[in-house]
């Protein structure tokens, strides 16, 4: 039986994306043998008990190609595997993998 809200709309298939954390800092992006200093803005989300990470990077990433696999080294010493989205001389968006 499908649940209906007070306005008669179905909740089936509704996505519930919850922001868990937002951080920013200075770090390094490593793509193969190349690297660049960046400022990162990173959000952690939860959807259906699964966490995901994404955000943006500021820095010259023009050496990288779209969808390049990279490592983001965070200010606190942790590292994160990411995919770069449309990198250029000003930065890129990224998704955690």
PyMOL commands that set and color helices and strands:
alter all, ss='L'
color gray80, all
select strands_A, chain A and resi 17-31+34-47+50-58+69-73+79-88+91-96
alter strands_A, ss='S'
color yellow, strands_A
deselect
rebuild
show_as cartoon
